[in-house]
Amino acid sequence: MTRACSRPACSAEAVATLTYDYAASIVVIGPLSFVREPHSYDLCARHAERTSPPRGWQVIRHAKLAS
Ligand SMILES: [Zn+2]
């Protein structure tokens, strides 16, 4: 089972899930989740690395991502 990166024009395999916590202004990047949640996006390794948060937000990166 593979899922593709959710970024436009990117068809790489997703390895991470990015979740926006709007209440706390935190972006969480963690291992690919098996359950799709609201406000979450699947990302490939490259896009997970490059993701930067909106101004004023914090980023929390969980343990090493599989590559
Ligand atoms: Zn990508």
N, CA, C, O and the ligand as a Tripos MOL2 file, in Angstrom:
@<TRIPOS>MOLECULE
protein
  269   267    68     0     0
PROTEIN
NO_CHARGES

@<TRIPOS>ATOM
      1 N           0.8340   -1.1910    0.0000 N.3       1 MET1
      2 CA          0.0000    0.0000    0.0000 C.3       1 MET1
      3 C           0.8740    1.2480    0.0000 C.2       1 MET1
      4 O           1.6490    1.4640    0.9310 O.2       1 MET1
      5 N           0.7550    2.0470   -1.0120 N.am      2 THR2
      6 CA          1.5070    3.2940   -1.0440 C.3       2 THR2
      7 C           0.5670    4.4450   -1.3190 C.2       2 THR2
      8 O          -0.4520    4.3080   -1.9950 O.2       2 THR2
      9 N           0.9390    5.5630   -0.7800 N.am      3 ARG3
     10 CA          0.1730    6.7660   -1.0620 C.3       3 ARG3
     11 C           1.1190    7.7850   -1.6520 C.2       3 ARG3
     12 O           2.3040    7.8170   -1.3210 O.2       3 ARG3
     13 N           0.5950    8.6070   -2.5190 N.am      4 ALA4
     14 CA          1.4400    9.6020   -3.1690 C.3       4 ALA4
     15 C           1.4580   10.8980   -2.3670 C.2       4 ALA4
     16 O           0.5340   11.2210   -1.6210 O.2       4 ALA4
     17 N           2.5430   11.6120   -2.5600 N.am      5 CYS5
     18 CA          2.6930   12.9400   -1.9730 C.3       5 CYS5
     19 C           1.5010   13.8080   -2.3780 C.2       5 CYS5
     20 O           1.0210   13.7220   -3.5090 O.2       5 CYS5
     21 N           1.0330   14.6280   -1.4690 N.am      6 SER6
     22 CA         -0.1420   15.4420   -1.7700 C.3       6 SER6
     23 C           0.1850   16.7880   -2.3930 C.2       6 SER6
     24 O          -0.7130   17.5550   -2.7400 O.2       6 SER6
     25 N           1.4870   17.0760   -2.5350 N.am      7 ARG7
     26 CA          1.8500   18.3450   -3.1760 C.3       7 ARG7
     27 C           1.5180   18.2880   -4.6660 C.2       7 ARG7
     28 O           1.6600   17.2450   -5.3050 O.2       7 ARG7
     29 N           1.0770   19.4160   -5.2080 N.am      8 PRO8
     30 CA          0.7760   19.4470   -6.6410 C.3       8 PRO8
     31 C           2.0150   19.0930   -7.4560 C.2       8 PRO8
     32 O           3.1300   19.4740   -7.0980 O.2       8 PRO8
     33 N           1.8230   18.3820   -8.5230 N.am      9 ALA9
     34 CA          2.9080   18.0440   -9.4470 C.3       9 ALA9
     35 C           3.9810   17.1660   -8.8330 C.2       9 ALA9
     36 O           5.0890   17.0940   -9.3650 O.2       9 ALA9
     37 N           3.6880   16.5030   -7.7420 N.am     10 CYS10
     38 CA          4.6560   15.5840   -7.1480 C.3      10 CYS10
     39 C           3.9810   14.2250   -7.0210 C.2      10 CYS10
     40 O           2.9180   14.0950   -6.4130 O.2      10 CYS10
     41 N           4.6090   13.2330   -7.5980 N.am     11 SER11
     42 CA          4.0100   11.9060   -7.5450 C.3      11 SER11
     43 C           4.8580   10.9300   -6.7550 C.2      11 SER11
     44 O           4.6680    9.7170   -6.8410 O.2      11 SER11
     45 N           5.7970   11.4660   -5.9830 N.am     12 ALA12
     46 CA          6.6600   10.5990   -5.1730 C.3      12 ALA12
     47 C           5.8410    9.9200   -4.0810 C.2      12 ALA12
     48 O           4.7690   10.3870   -3.6970 O.2      12 ALA12
     49 N           6.3740    8.8160   -3.5960 N.am     13 GLU13
     50 CA          5.6800    8.0780   -2.5530 C.3      13 GLU13
     51 C           5.7220    8.8640   -1.2410 C.2      13 GLU13
     52 O           6.7630    9.3940   -0.8530 O.2      13 GLU13
     53 N           4.5870    8.9270   -0.5770 N.am     14 ALA14
     54 CA          4.5200    9.6370    0.6990 C.3      14 ALA14
     55 C           5.1830    8.8260    1.8030 C.2      14 ALA14
     56 O           4.9750    7.6170    1.9090 O.2      14 ALA14
     57 N           5.9830    9.5000    2.6230 N.am     15 VAL15
     58 CA          6.6410    8.8280    3.7470 C.3      15 VAL15
     59 C           6.3350    9.5210    5.0740 C.2      15 VAL15
     60 O           6.7160    9.0390    6.1410 O.2      15 VAL15
     61 N           5.6540   10.6400    4.9940 N.am     16 ALA16
     62 CA          5.3800   11.3920    6.2150 C.3      16 ALA16
     63 C           3.9890   11.9990    6.1460 C.2      16 ALA16
     64 O           3.4320   12.2060    5.0690 O.2      16 ALA16
     65 N           3.4510   12.2740    7.3090 N.am     17 THR17
     66 CA          2.1650   12.9610    7.3610 C.3      17 THR17
     67 C           2.3440   14.2700    8.1150 C.2      17 THR17
     68 O           2.9020   14.3150    9.2110 O.2      17 THR17
     69 N           1.8600   15.3170    7.4980 N.am     18 LEU18
     70 CA          1.9440   16.6370    8.0920 C.3      18 LEU18
     71 C           0.5510   17.0160    8.5860 C.2      18 LEU18
     72 O          -0.4330   16.8970    7.8570 O.2      18 LEU18
     73 N           0.4840   17.4670    9.8110 N.am     19 THR19
     74 CA         -0.8040   17.8220   10.3890 C.3      19 THR19
     75 C          -0.7560   19.2400   10.9390 C.2      19 THR19
     76 O           0.1690   19.6050   11.6650 O.2      19 THR19
     77 N          -1.7380   20.0160   10.5950 N.am     20 TYR20
     78 CA         -1.8340   21.3730   11.1270 C.3      20 TYR20
     79 C          -2.7260   21.3630   12.3630 C.2      20 TYR20
     80 O          -3.8650   20.8980   12.3320 O.2      20 TYR20
     81 N          -2.1700   21.8940   13.4550 N.am     21 ASP21
     82 CA         -2.9800   22.0770   14.6530 C.3      21 ASP21
     83 C          -3.2970   23.5670   14.7310 C.2      21 ASP21
     84 O          -2.5240   24.3630   15.2640 O.2      21 ASP21
     85 N          -4.4320   23.9080   14.1970 N.am     22 TYR22
     86 CA         -4.7710   25.3240   14.0850 C.3      22 TYR22
     87 C          -4.9410   25.9920   15.4340 C.2      22 TYR22
     88 O          -4.6160   27.1700   15.5880 O.2      22 TYR22
     89 N          -5.4430   25.2650   16.4050 N.am     23 ALA23
     90 CA         -5.6840   25.8490   17.7230 C.3      23 ALA23
     91 C          -4.3870   26.2750   18.3880 C.2      23 ALA23
     92 O          -4.3250   27.3050   19.0590 O.2      23 ALA23
     93 N          -3.3360   25.4540   18.1900 N.am     24 ALA24
     94 CA         -2.0710   25.7160   18.8720 C.3      24 ALA24
     95 C          -1.0220   26.3260   17.9480 C.2      24 ALA24
     96 O           0.0950   26.6010   18.3880 O.2      24 ALA24
     97 N          -1.3570   26.5430   16.6790 N.am     25 SER25
     98 CA         -0.3950   27.0600   15.6980 C.3      25 SER25
     99 C           0.8640   26.1970   15.6490 C.2      25 SER25
    100 O           1.9840   26.7000   15.7300 O.2      25 SER25
    101 N           0.6600   24.9200   15.5160 N.am     26 ILE26
    102 CA          1.7740   23.9690   15.4530 C.3      26 ILE26
    103 C           1.6060   23.0950   14.2160 C.2      26 ILE26
    104 O           0.5110   22.6300   13.9010 O.2      26 ILE26
    105 N           2.7240   22.8860   13.5270 N.am     27 VAL27
    106 CA          2.7430   21.9550   12.4130 C.3      27 VAL27
    107 C           3.4810   20.7060   12.8750 C.2      27 VAL27
    108 O           4.6320   20.7860   13.3050 O.2      27 VAL27
    109 N           2.8370   19.5760   12.7900 N.am     28 VAL28
    110 CA          3.4630   18.3290   13.2230 C.3      28 VAL28
    111 C           3.7950   17.4900   11.9930 C.2      28 VAL28
    112 O           2.9340   17.2160   11.1570 O.2      28 VAL28
    113 N           5.0690   17.0870   11.9000 N.am     29 ILE29
    114 CA          5.4850   16.2190   10.8070 C.3      29 ILE29
    115 C           5.9310   14.9010   11.4140 C.2      29 ILE29
    116 O           6.8860   14.8610   12.1900 O.2      29 ILE29
    117 N           5.2590   13.8480   11.0690 N.am     30 GLY30
    118 CA          5.5670   12.5570   11.6640 C.3      30 GLY30
    119 C           5.4940   11.4480   10.6410 C.2      30 GLY30
    120 O           5.3070   11.6980    9.4500 O.2      30 GLY30
    121 N           5.6420   10.2330   11.1040 N.am     31 PRO31
    122 CA          5.5580    9.0810   10.2010 C.3      31 PRO31
    123 C           4.2030    9.0580    9.5010 C.2      31 PRO31
    124 O           3.2090    9.5650   10.0210 O.2      31 PRO31
    125 N           4.1860    8.4780    8.3500 N.am     32 LEU32
    126 CA          2.9460    8.3890    7.5830 C.3      32 LEU32
    127 C           1.8500    7.7230    8.4150 C.2      32 LEU32
    128 O           2.0170    6.6150    8.9250 O.2      32 LEU32
    129 N           0.7440    8.4190    8.5350 N.am     33 SER33
    130 CA         -0.3400    7.8470    9.3260 C.3      33 SER33
    131 C          -1.2150    6.9840    8.4300 C.2      33 SER33
    132 O          -1.3630    7.2480    7.2370 O.2      33 SER33
    133 N          -1.7710    5.9850    9.0080 N.am     34 PHE34
    134 CA         -2.5940    5.0820    8.2180 C.3      34 PHE34
    135 C          -4.0320    5.5600    8.1270 C.2      34 PHE34
    136 O          -4.7970    5.1450    7.2570 O.2      34 PHE34
    137 N          -4.3670    6.4230    9.0280 N.am     35 VAL35
    138 CA         -5.7170    6.9610    9.0240 C.3      35 VAL35
    139 C          -5.6580    8.4130    8.5690 C.2      35 VAL35
    140 O          -4.8970    9.2190    9.1050 O.2      35 VAL35
    141 N          -6.4540    8.7220    7.5980 N.am     36 ARG36
    142 CA         -6.4800   10.1110    7.1370 C.3      36 ARG36
    143 C          -7.2600   10.9470    8.1280 C.2      36 ARG36
    144 O          -8.3800   10.6070    8.5100 O.2      36 ARG36
    145 N          -6.6460   12.0520    8.5400 N.am     37 GLU37
    146 CA         -7.3010   12.9360    9.4870 C.3      37 GLU37
    147 C          -7.5490   14.2710    8.8200 C.2      37 GLU37
    148 O          -6.8990   14.6180    7.8340 O.2      37 GLU37
    149 N          -8.4940   15.0160    9.3660 N.am     38 PRO38
    150 CA         -8.7270   16.3670    8.8310 C.3      38 PRO38
    151 C          -7.4690   17.2060    9.0330 C.2      38 PRO38
    152 O          -6.7780   17.0370   10.0380 O.2      38 PRO38
    153 N          -7.1670   18.0800    8.1290 N.am     39 HIS39
    154 CA         -6.0190   18.9770    8.2240 C.3      39 HIS39
    155 C          -4.6930   18.2320    8.1310 C.2      39 HIS39
    156 O          -3.6660   18.7600    8.5580 O.2      39 HIS39
    157 N          -4.6920   17.0340    7.5910 N.am     40 SER40
    158 CA         -3.4130   16.3430    7.4520 C.3      40 SER40
    159 C          -3.1250   16.0930    5.9810 C.2      40 SER40
    160 O          -4.0310   15.9170    5.1670 O.2      40 SER40
    161 N          -1.8330   16.0830    5.6650 N.am     41 TYR41
    162 CA         -1.3980   15.9260    4.2910 C.3      41 TYR41
    163 C          -0.2510   14.9260    4.2330 C.2      41 TYR41
    164 O           0.6400   14.9420    5.0820 O.2      41 TYR41
    165 N          -0.2770   14.0780    3.2520 N.am     42 ASP42
    166 CA          0.8200   13.1260    3.0800 C.3      42 ASP42
    167 C           1.9150   13.7910    2.2550 C.2      42 ASP42
    168 O           1.6410   14.4810    1.2730 O.2      42 ASP42
    169 N           3.1560   13.5730    2.6710 N.am     43 LEU43
    170 CA          4.2760   14.1950    1.9660 C.3      43 LEU43
    171 C           5.3810   13.1860    1.6850 C.2      43 LEU43
    172 O           5.5950   12.2540    2.4610 O.2      43 LEU43
    173 N           6.0730   13.3760    0.5820 N.am     44 CYS44
    174 CA          7.2480   12.5720    0.2910 C.3      44 CYS44
    175 C           8.4070   13.0980    1.1390 C.2      44 CYS44
    176 O           8.2800   14.1400    1.7820 O.2      44 CYS44
    177 N           9.5310   12.3870    1.1440 N.am     45 ALA45
    178 CA         10.6650   12.7790    1.9840 C.3      45 ALA45
    179 C          11.1530   14.1850    1.6490 C.2      45 ALA45
    180 O          11.4560   14.9790    2.5400 O.2      45 ALA45
    181 N          11.2240   14.4780    0.3630 N.am     46 ARG46
    182 CA         11.7440   15.7770   -0.0550 C.3      46 ARG46
    183 C          10.8500   16.9150    0.4340 C.2      46 ARG46
    184 O          11.3340   17.9140    0.9660 O.2      46 ARG46
    185 N           9.5560   16.7520    0.2490 N.am     47 HIS47
    186 CA          8.6520   17.8140    0.6730 C.3      47 HIS47
    187 C           8.5310   17.8990    2.1930 C.2      47 HIS47
    188 O           8.3150   18.9800    2.7420 O.2      47 HIS47
    189 N           8.6690   16.7700    2.8670 N.am     48 ALA48
    190 CA          8.6380   16.8070    4.3320 C.3      48 ALA48
    191 C           9.8240   17.6190    4.8510 C.2      48 ALA48
    192 O           9.6960   18.3830    5.8080 O.2      48 ALA48
    193 N          10.9730   17.4430    4.2110 N.am     49 GLU49
    194 CA         12.1640   18.1870    4.6170 C.3      49 GLU49
    195 C          12.0080   19.6770    4.3560 C.2      49 GLU49
    196 O          12.4420   20.5110    5.1510 O.2      49 GLU49
    197 N          11.3970   19.9880    3.2570 N.am     50 ARG50
    198 CA         11.3320   21.3870    2.8310 C.3      50 ARG50
    199 C          10.1850   22.1750    3.4360 C.2      50 ARG50
    200 O          10.1290   23.3980    3.3110 O.2      50 ARG50
    201 N           9.2860   21.4870    4.0800 N.am     51 THR51
    202 CA          8.1230   22.1870    4.6200 C.3      51 THR51
    203 C           8.5310   23.1910    5.6810 C.2      51 THR51
    204 O           9.2530   22.8630    6.6220 O.2      51 THR51
    205 N           8.0670   24.4000    5.5200 N.am     52 SER52
    206 CA          8.2970   25.3910    6.5640 C.3      52 SER52
    207 C           6.9370   25.9100    7.0110 C.2      52 SER52
    208 O           6.0060   26.0060    6.2120 O.2      52 SER52
    209 N           6.8330   26.2360    8.2610 N.am     53 PRO53
    210 CA          5.5330   26.6010    8.8040 C.3      53 PRO53
    211 C           5.1230   28.0190    8.4290 C.2      53 PRO53
    212 O           5.9680   28.8420    8.0780 O.2      53 PRO53
    213 N           3.8540   28.2970    8.5020 N.am     54 PRO54
    214 CA          3.4050   29.6800    8.3250 C.3      54 PRO54
    215 C           4.0470   30.5510    9.4050 C.2      54 PRO54
    216 O           4.4430   30.0430   10.4540 O.2      54 PRO54
    217 N           4.1480   31.8230    9.1630 N.am     55 ARG55
    218 CA          4.7700   32.7300   10.1240 C.3      55 ARG55
    219 C           4.0810   32.6280   11.4920 C.2      55 ARG55
    220 O           2.8540   32.6580   11.5950 O.2      55 ARG55
    221 N           4.8990   32.5100   12.5210 N.am     56 GLY56
    222 CA          4.3520   32.4520   13.8690 C.3      56 GLY56
    223 C           3.9920   31.0470   14.3340 C.2      56 GLY56
    224 O           3.5490   30.8510   15.4650 O.2      56 GLY56
    225 N           4.1890   30.0670   13.4450 N.am     57 TRP57
    226 CA          3.8700   28.6830   13.8110 C.3      57 TRP57
    227 C           5.1420   27.9480   14.2320 C.2      57 TRP57
    228 O           6.2540   28.3070   13.8440 O.2      57 TRP57
    229 N           4.9380   26.9230   15.0250 N.am     58 GLN58
    230 CA          6.0420   26.0500   15.4050 C.3      58 GLN58
    231 C           5.9700   24.7730   14.5960 C.2      58 GLN58
    232 O           4.8980   24.3550   14.1610 O.2      58 GLN58
    233 N           7.1310   24.1560   14.3990 N.am     59 VAL59
    234 CA          7.1570   22.8580   13.7310 C.3      59 VAL59
    235 C           7.6630   21.8090   14.7000 C.2      59 VAL59
    236 O           8.6790   22.0040   15.3670 O.2      59 VAL59
    237 N           6.9630   20.7170   14.7740 N.am     60 ILE60
    238 CA          7.4230   19.5830   15.5770 C.3      60 ILE60
    239 C           7.6660   18.4390   14.6220 C.2      60 ILE60
    240 O           6.7540   17.9790   13.9350 O.2      60 ILE60
    241 N           8.9260   17.9760   14.5850 N.am     61 ARG61
    242 CA          9.2590   16.8470   13.7190 C.3      61 ARG61
    243 C           9.4770   15.6230   14.5840 C.2      61 ARG61
    244 O          10.3060   15.6300   15.4950 O.2      61 ARG61
    245 N           8.7430   14.5940   14.2990 N.am     62 HIS62
    246 CA          8.8980   13.3570   15.0580 C.3      62 HIS62
    247 C          10.1090   12.5920   14.5580 C.2      62 HIS62
    248 O          10.7420   12.9650   13.5710 O.2      62 HIS62
    249 N          10.4070   11.5410   15.2450 N.am     63 ALA63
    250 CA         11.5660   10.7000   14.9380 C.3      63 ALA63
    251 C          11.8330   10.5670   13.4560 C.2      63 ALA63
    252 O          10.9640   10.8060   12.6170 O.2      63 ALA63
    253 N          13.0170   10.1930   13.1670 N.am     64 LYS64
    254 CA         13.4760   10.0330   11.7950 C.3      64 LYS64
    255 C          12.4390    9.3950   10.8900 C.2      64 LYS64
    256 O          11.7540    8.4420   11.2610 O.2      64 LYS64
    257 N          12.3460    9.9380    9.7210 N.am     65 LEU65
    258 CA         11.4240    9.3880    8.7460 C.3      65 LEU65
    259 C          12.1070    8.2640    7.9780 C.2      65 LEU65
    260 O          13.3050    8.3150    7.7010 O.2      65 LEU65
    261 N          11.3560    7.2970    7.6580 N.am     66 ALA66
    262 CA         11.8990    6.2370    6.8010 C.3      66 ALA66
    263 C          12.2350    6.8420    5.4470 C.2      66 ALA66
    264 O          11.5570    7.7640    4.9940 O.2      66 ALA66
    265 N          13.2520    6.3440    4.8130 N.am     67 SER67
    266 CA         13.5970    6.8850    3.5070 C.3      67 SER67
    267 C          13.6940    5.7760    2.4860 C.2      67 SER67
    268 O          13.9780    6.0370    1.3170 O.2      67 SER67
    269 ZN          6.4380   15.5100   -2.7680 Zn       68 ZN68
@<TRIPOS>BOND
     1     1     2 1
     2     2     3 1
     3     3     4 2
     4     3     5 am
     5     5     6 1
     6     6     7 1
     7     7     8 2
     8     7     9 am
     9     9    10 1
    10    10    11 1
    11    11    12 2
    12    11    13 am
    13    13    14 1
    14    14    15 1
    15    15    16 2
    16    15    17 am
    17    17    18 1
    18    18    19 1
    19    19    20 2
    20    19    21 am
    21    21    22 1
    22    22    23 1
    23    23    24 2
    24    23    25 am
    25    25    26 1
    26    26    27 1
    27    27    28 2
    28    27    29 am
    29    29    30 1
    30    30    31 1
    31    31    32 2
    32    31    33 am
    33    33    34 1
    34    34    35 1
    35    35    36 2
    36    35    37 am
    37    37    38 1
    38    38    39 1
    39    39    40 2
    40    39    41 am
    41    41    42 1
    42    42    43 1
    43    43    44 2
    44    43    45 am
    45    45    46 1
    46    46    47 1
    47    47    48 2
    48    47    49 am
    49    49    50 1
    50    50    51 1
    51    51    52 2
    52    51    53 am
    53    53    54 1
    54    54    55 1
    55    55    56 2
    56    55    57 am
    57    57    58 1
    58    58    59 1
    59    59    60 2
    60    59    61 am
    61    61    62 1
    62    62    63 1
    63    63    64 2
    64    63    65 am
    65    65    66 1
    66    66    67 1
    67    67    68 2
    68    67    69 am
    69    69    70 1
    70    70    71 1
    71    71    72 2
    72    71    73 am
    73    73    74 1
    74    74    75 1
    75    75    76 2
    76    75    77 am
    77    77    78 1
    78    78    79 1
    79    79    80 2
    80    79    81 am
    81    81    82 1
    82    82    83 1
    83    83    84 2
    84    83    85 am
    85    85    86 1
    86    86    87 1
    87    87    88 2
    88    87    89 am
    89    89    90 1
    90    90    91 1
    91    91    92 2
    92    91    93 am
    93    93    94 1
    94    94    95 1
    95    95    96 2
    96    95    97 am
    97    97    98 1
    98    98    99 1
    99    99   100 2
   100    99   101 am
   101   101   102 1
   102   102   103 1
   103   103   104 2
   104   103   105 am
   105   105   106 1
   106   106   107 1
   107   107   108 2
   108   107   109 am
   109   109   110 1
   110   110   111 1
   111   111   112 2
   112   111   113 am
   113   113   114 1
   114   114   115 1
   115   115   116 2
   116   115   117 am
   117   117   118 1
   118   118   119 1
   119   119   120 2
   120   119   121 am
   121   121   122 1
   122   122   123 1
   123   123   124 2
   124   123   125 am
   125   125   126 1
   126   126   127 1
   127   127   128 2
   128   127   129 am
   129   129   130 1
   130   130   131 1
   131   131   132 2
   132   131   133 am
   133   133   134 1
   134   134   135 1
   135   135   136 2
   136   135   137 am
   137   137   138 1
   138   138   139 1
   139   139   140 2
   140   139   141 am
   141   141   142 1
   142   142   143 1
   143   143   144 2
   144   143   145 am
   145   145   146 1
   146   146   147 1
   147   147   148 2
   148   147   149 am
   149   149   150 1
   150   150   151 1
   151   151   152 2
   152   151   153 am
   153   153   154 1
   154   154   155 1
   155   155   156 2
   156   155   157 am
   157   157   158 1
   158   158   159 1
   159   159   160 2
   160   159   161 am
   161   161   162 1
   162   162   163 1
   163   163   164 2
   164   163   165 am
   165   165   166 1
   166   166   167 1
   167   167   168 2
   168   167   169 am
   169   169   170 1
   170   170   171 1
   171   171   172 2
   172   171   173 am
   173   173   174 1
   174   174   175 1
   175   175   176 2
   176   175   177 am
   177   177   178 1
   178   178   179 1
   179   179   180 2
   180   179   181 am
   181   181   182 1
   182   182   183 1
   183   183   184 2
   184   183   185 am
   185   185   186 1
   186   186   187 1
   187   187   188 2
   188   187   189 am
   189   189   190 1
   190   190   191 1
   191   191   192 2
   192   191   193 am
   193   193   194 1
   194   194   195 1
   195   195   196 2
   196   195   197 am
   197   197   198 1
   198   198   199 1
   199   199   200 2
   200   199   201 am
   201   201   202 1
   202   202   203 1
   203   203   204 2
   204   203   205 am
   205   205   206 1
   206   206   207 1
   207   207   208 2
   208   207   209 am
   209   209   210 1
   210   210   211 1
   211   211   212 2
   212   211   213 am
   213   213   214 1
   214   214   215 1
   215   215   216 2
   216   215   217 am
   217   217   218 1
   218   218   219 1
   219   219   220 2
   220   219   221 am
   221   221   222 1
   222   222   223 1
   223   223   224 2
   224   223   225 am
   225   225   226 1
   226   226   227 1
   227   227   228 2
   228   227   229 am
   229   229   230 1
   230   230   231 1
   231   231   232 2
   232   231   233 am
   233   233   234 1
   234   234   235 1
   235   235   236 2
   236   235   237 am
   237   237   238 1
   238   238   239 1
   239   239   240 2
   240   239   241 am
   241   241   242 1
   242   242   243 1
   243   243   244 2
   244   243   245 am
   245   245   246 1
   246   246   247 1
   247   247   248 2
   248   247   249 am
   249   249   250 1
   250   250   251 1
   251   251   252 2
   252   251   253 am
   253   253   254 1
   254   254   255 1
   255   255   256 2
   256   255   257 am
   257   257   258 1
   258   258   259 1
   259   259   260 2
   260   259   261 am
   261   261   262 1
   262   262   263 1
   263   263   264 2
   264   263   265 am
   265   265   266 1
   266   266   267 1
   267   267   268 2
@<TRIPOS>SUBSTRUCTURE
     1 MET1         2 RESIDUE 1 A MET
     2 THR2         6 RESIDUE 1 A THR
     3 ARG3        10 RESIDUE 1 A ARG
     4 ALA4        14 RESIDUE 1 A ALA
     5 CYS5        18 RESIDUE 1 A CYS
     6 SER6        22 RESIDUE 1 A SER
     7 ARG7        26 RESIDUE 1 A ARG
     8 PRO8        30 RESIDUE 1 A PRO
     9 ALA9        34 RESIDUE 1 A ALA
    10 CYS10       38 RESIDUE 1 A CYS
    11 SER11       42 RESIDUE 1 A SER
    12 ALA12       46 RESIDUE 1 A ALA
    13 GLU13       50 RESIDUE 1 A GLU
    14 ALA14       54 RESIDUE 1 A ALA
    15 VAL15       58 RESIDUE 1 A VAL
    16 ALA16       62 RESIDUE 1 A ALA
    17 THR17       66 RESIDUE 1 A THR
    18 LEU18       70 RESIDUE 1 A LEU
    19 THR19       74 RESIDUE 1 A THR
    20 TYR20       78 RESIDUE 1 A TYR
    21 ASP21       82 RESIDUE 1 A ASP
    22 TYR22       86 RESIDUE 1 A TYR
    23 ALA23       90 RESIDUE 1 A ALA
    24 ALA24       94 RESIDUE 1 A ALA
    25 SER25       98 RESIDUE 1 A SER
    26 ILE26      102 RESIDUE 1 A ILE
    27 VAL27      106 RESIDUE 1 A VAL
    28 VAL28      110 RESIDUE 1 A VAL
    29 ILE29      114 RESIDUE 1 A ILE
    30 GLY30      118 RESIDUE 1 A GLY
    31 PRO31      122 RESIDUE 1 A PRO
    32 LEU32      126 RESIDUE 1 A LEU
    33 SER33      130 RESIDUE 1 A SER
    34 PHE34      134 RESIDUE 1 A PHE
    35 VAL35      138 RESIDUE 1 A VAL
    36 ARG36      142 RESIDUE 1 A ARG
    37 GLU37      146 RESIDUE 1 A GLU
    38 PRO38      150 RESIDUE 1 A PRO
    39 HIS39      154 RESIDUE 1 A HIS
    40 SER40      158 RESIDUE 1 A SER
    41 TYR41      162 RESIDUE 1 A TYR
    42 ASP42      166 RESIDUE 1 A ASP
    43 LEU43      170 RESIDUE 1 A LEU
    44 CYS44      174 RESIDUE 1 A CYS
    45 ALA45      178 RESIDUE 1 A ALA
    46 ARG46      182 RESIDUE 1 A ARG
    47 HIS47      186 RESIDUE 1 A HIS
    48 ALA48      190 RESIDUE 1 A ALA
    49 GLU49      194 RESIDUE 1 A GLU
    50 ARG50      198 RESIDUE 1 A ARG
    51 THR51      202 RESIDUE 1 A THR
    52 SER52      206 RESIDUE 1 A SER
    53 PRO53      210 RESIDUE 1 A PRO
    54 PRO54      214 RESIDUE 1 A PRO
    55 ARG55      218 RESIDUE 1 A ARG
    56 GLY56      222 RESIDUE 1 A GLY
    57 TRP57      226 RESIDUE 1 A TRP
    58 GLN58      230 RESIDUE 1 A GLN
    59 VAL59      234 RESIDUE 1 A VAL
    60 ILE60      238 RESIDUE 1 A ILE
    61 ARG61      242 RESIDUE 1 A ARG
    62 HIS62      246 RESIDUE 1 A HIS
    63 ALA63      250 RESIDUE 1 A ALA
    64 LYS64      254 RESIDUE 1 A LYS
    65 LEU65      258 RESIDUE 1 A LEU
    66 ALA66      262 RESIDUE 1 A ALA
    67 SER67      266 RESIDUE 1 A SER
    68 ZN68       269 GROUP 0 **** ****
